[in-house]
Amino acid sequence: MSSTMTTTGPTLRPKRGPHLVLMALYALFILASGSRAVVQIATQFEVAPLAYLLSAVAAVTYVVGWFAIRRAAHGRPRLAEVMLWVELAGVIVIGTLSLVKKDWFPDSSVWSDYGGGYGWVPAALPIVALLWLHRTHEQASPDQDRGTTA
């Protein structure tokens, strides 16, 4: 057994690794986008409803992303494979729309301008996570996530 693994019941769980940094960043963005959306929806929804609802969607995406990375770190990468691509597509689509259809975005969302209001971390985060996922699971058996053995 590796020194970086600990047992908690029938499965092995990593004690450390890059996934913990990713999970911390996702937790930060859950708080940032979620609190932003709640405050803006509650206090000024009529100003930019689309932008504020998209910030709420981003917060939900980050919640699912957090769980997906946690699952991937434990050998179940399928949800992360899907969610990280969905997240990246959201950043690209919303980022592009915010530049092309400025009248749709009288105020910014988390993903407006590709996350420029957050130092472009929203654009970089799914890319970094996808690279981590690829690196971590490139040597895993293709049947591992399906529960079958080779």
Secondary structure, DSSP 8 states (H G I E B T S, - for coil): --TTEEEETTEEEESSSHHHHHHHHHHHHHHHHHHHHHHHHHHHTTT-HHHHHHHHHHHHHHHHHHHHHHHHHTT--HHHHHHHHHHHHHHHHHHHHHHH-GGG-SS--TTGGGGGGGTTHHHHHHHHHHHHHHHHHTTS-TTGGGT---
